[in-house]
Amino acid sequence: MLTIGKLAALADVRTDTLRYYERERLLTPAGKSDAGYRLYDGDSVRRIRFALRRRAQDCARETAATTGSHPNDENNVQSA
């Protein structure tokens, strides 16, 4: 089982991000320690990475919708 700090380190996010995901019901602890610390299972890392990929895809779609092109498109060259 992983504490919130260890999970954050493995997923390369801040603990605040994990608490936000809990509030939004995207992530739930597998249990709590005797001291009351949140404990997560190994599958939590996979779920967090999935959520991060979805967020990145949504941002890319939003950028494409507002600029008319995908941000990784070679033809999307903006002058300074």
C-alpha positions in Angstrom: 0.0 0.0 0.0 1.2 3.5 -0.8 0.8 6.7 1.2 -0.4 9.8 -0.6 3.2 11.2 -0.7 4.6 8.0 -2.2 1.7 7.8 -4.7 2.3 11.5 -5.7 6.0 10.8 -6.3 5.3 7.7 -8.4 2.7 9.5 -10.5 4.8 12.7 -10.7 2.0 14.9 -9.3 1.6 17.0 -6.2 -0.4 15.7 -3.2 -2.8 18.6 -3.7 -3.6 17.1 -7.1 -4.4 13.7 -5.5 -6.7 15.4 -2.9 -8.5 17.2 -5.7 -9.0 13.9 -7.6 -10.5 12.5 -4.4 -12.9 15.4 -4.1 -13.9 14.9 -7.7 -14.3 11.2 -7.1 -11.7 10.3 -9.7 -9.6 8.5 -7.1 -10.4 6.8 -3.8 -8.1 5.5 -1.2 -8.0 1.7 -0.8 -8.1 2.2 2.9 -6.6 4.1 5.8 -3.7 3.3 8.1 -4.1 2.9 11.9 -2.9 6.5 12.1 -5.5 7.7 9.6 -3.3 8.2 6.6 -4.8 7.5 3.2 -3.5 4.3 1.6 -3.6 3.6 -2.1 -3.1 0.4 -4.1 -0.8 -0.1 -7.1 -3.7 0.4 -9.5 -4.0 4.1 -8.3 -0.9 5.1 -10.3 -2.5 3.7 -13.5 -5.7 5.6 -12.8 -3.9 8.9 -12.2 -1.8 8.6 -15.3 -5.0 7.9 -17.3 -6.6 11.0 -15.8 -3.5 13.1 -16.7 -3.5 11.8 -20.3 -7.2 12.6 -20.6 -6.6 16.1 -19.3 -3.8 16.7 -21.8 -5.9 15.4 -24.7 -8.8 17.7 -23.6 -6.4 20.7 -23.5 -5.1 19.8 -27.0 -8.6 19.5 -28.3 -9.5 22.9 -26.8 -6.4 24.5 -28.3 -7.3 23.0 -31.7 -10.9 24.2 -31.5 -9.8 27.8 -30.7 -6.9 28.0 -33.1 -8.2 25.9 -35.9 -5.3 23.4 -35.7 -3.7 20.9 -33.5 -0.9 22.2 -31.3 1.5 19.5 -32.6 0.6 20.2 -36.2 3.7 21.0 -38.3 1.8 23.7 -40.2 0.8 25.4 -36.9 3.6 27.9 -36.9 3.0 31.1 -35.0 5.1 34.2 -35.5 6.3 36.2 -32.5 
